[in-house]
């Protein structure tokens, strides 16, 4: 596993812990960028803030270049 891949897993863990919702960070081969995906929880701006705070723990990733995809569920 590459250093960037390990950093992506680490960032996912940090964001999951900080946000209280499951976060996945993975490399999207079609667009050649890392994508951050989660459902419900904080909006993209807040999640980005969490990532900026964690940037020192994941130096191989440039958090400014990540794509932020927040999904929602309709629980009735």
Rosetta blueprint (number, residue, H / E / L):
1 X L
2 X L
3 X H
4 X H
5 X H
6 X H
7 X H
8 X H
9 X H
10 X H
11 X H
12 X H
13 X H
14 X H
15 X H
16 X H
17 X H
18 X H
19 X H
20 X L
21 X L
22 X L
23 X E
24 X E
25 X E
26 X E
27 X E
28 X E
29 X L
30 X L
31 X L
32 X L
33 X E
34 X E
35 X E
36 X E
37 X E
38 X E
39 X E
40 X L
41 X L
42 X L
43 X L
44 X H
45 X H
46 X H
47 X H
48 X H
49 X H
50 X H
51 X H
52 X H
53 X H
54 X H
55 X H
56 X H
57 X H
58 X L
59 X L
60 X L
61 X L
62 X L
63 X H
64 X H
65 X H
66 X L
67 X E
68 X E
69 X E
70 X E
71 X E
72 X L
73 X L
74 X L
75 X L
76 X L
